[in-house]
Amino acid sequence: MKKLILMSALCLTAITAFSQTAEKKWNVGFYGGITQYNGDRGMNFYSTTQPATYGFACVSISRYLNNHFDASIFFTRGEVGNREQPQYWSPDNDKNHFHVRLNTVSLVLRYNLLAPKWAVRPYVYAGVGGIMHERIFGLKERFDYALPSFGGGLNFRLNSVISLQLEESFMYTTTDGMDHTVGGGTNDGYLYHKAGLTFNLGKKKDADNDGVSDKKDKCDNTPAGVAVDNVGCPLDRDGDGVADYLDACIEVKGLAAMKGCPDQDFDGLTDAEDRCPAVAGSIELKGCPDADKDGIADIDDKCSGTLPGYKVDANGCTLDNDKDGIVNEEDACPELAGILVFKGCPDTDGDGVSDNNDRCPDIKGTIENKGCPAIAKEDIVKITLIASKIYFETGSDKLKLISNSQLDDLVVILNRYSAITLTIEGHTDNVGDDAYNMELSQKRTVSVKNYLVSKGIPATRLNAVGYGETKPVADNTKAAGKAKNRRVELITSY
């Protein structure tokens, strides 16, 4: 029994097939499966109550008749048995089970419901056959006719040669008693649950329909409609190894990678597409080289040798937007015409400070003052005087009203020198906590800054810094010294 099951498994895993066609008329199949019994000791083919499973192996040979009919002969070898109690008509001394080995041969006519073009084809069949029973328990061998023999199944086409078949095959004997029992009004019958694979045999005369027999055809998969030579291979008039039907340049020998077209400089562009067919170049520049890597092909470049990273125009020349003779990458003012000494920037007021660095580009000044004129000595003196007359409420950052007129004079000077920056420094004596003095001095400088901003001086021109008692200018042990240390200093700069 185990050998039969193993044989069935080997048949299923090793072989696959499908029904024959008009071109491949012969077919051989290999199957395996399970056998069930129907008779006096078991009346249901599809019963699942039997404790034992019986298997079989099968070989078939088929012949194509037409699109719907095949003739087949099947050979099977397997076993069948039953362990049910005998019926009331069985002899008392009969055993409660039987076990028989079956060898069958069947000749059947199969009808396929669908034509060969379908991948899945249901079918039915009927025929006659013979059975040789090899008794394992009981009597010796006996021979019976199988009539009728019929069944049906599904054929799954895997490719043009191989198919998978699933089939149910019924076989009834012309006698009764194989199961040691005669009675019940039904002859013994068998059901084969069958699965297998079949092969179409033979070879097409002209599989690719190119007019050259398969025996002579050296290119047996030529696409339909393609012209071939006398050995069945597609024509290649220029002899470059690329068939004419795939060759974009039929009359010129070329490369397979270029679909049969030439590429003499091997730069990945066919000669017909290449602006520089004799010199390797880039695909982006249509096959032409670019020696200075500025993105302009050498044949179009009027300014060869451009430095790396420099932008160029359509002629390959570096850009000079302001036309001052200094290219943009070297021009600190690429949109304003200037001079070389100032890296391409102008000096409108002629004070030796380029406009991009000149705090006063429209007024002639000095280099020391970043292009702005020097502050008049009388104004410097006046600023120092103003600083000495800025007063606050005692212990507060609130400005005394007397300070307002002094700060208004400071606003006039700051407006006269619109480019200067003013730093407001606040200082205290050493009376009180250090941290408190630091905070108070900072608040007082901010009060001065806020007043100036309220009068229209931009905050960006003003810096407020409190130093507390950290920078005394006199002796803090004396009242006069403390008075000098409580001060505001105004410092101008460009």
Order of alpha helices (4+ residues) and beta strands (2+ residues): alpha-beta-beta-beta-beta-beta-beta-beta-beta-alpha-alpha-beta-alpha-beta-alpha-beta
